[in-house]
């Protein structure tokens, strides 16, 4: 009776590991998708902020008309900087499959159960790392969009002021 219950417990344990491993794979894919979306948003932010900053910088050189466009330009540049911080390459924890394969063929290789546990722990660490990376990058993207919004408001106010101000004739 003890042998059967032991085998049943082992089968249940293996089934739990399989289910958790499958879920870790799904969570990894979801986390990687969120990270990709954030990186795309950061890229769009960088392009938009760069275009706005470039056009306003050119306008300020040709026709300087006050502090407001300079402030708007500064916010656009700060937005571009936030996007760059978000896009800056970072090393992430990856599933080191080569190490796991080599360990499994060594003379003092871990048991199958220990190897399954190690793989599951590694997958979990990868998901956690991807999620943390996404959170850090997303924070900078959000800051960048707020700064770009302020720059756009400042630019619109500057443009309005320029349009409403009568031309100076001498």
Secondary structure, 3 states (H helix, E strand, C coil): CHHHHHHHHHHHHHHHHHHHHHHHHHHHHHHHHHHHHHHHHHHHHHHHHHHHHHHHHHHHHHCCCCHHHHHHHHHHHHHHHHHHHHHCCCCCCCCCHHHHHHHHHCCCCCCHHHHHHHHHHHHHHHHHHHHHHHHHHHHHHHHHHHHHHHHHHHHHHHHHHHHHCCCCCC
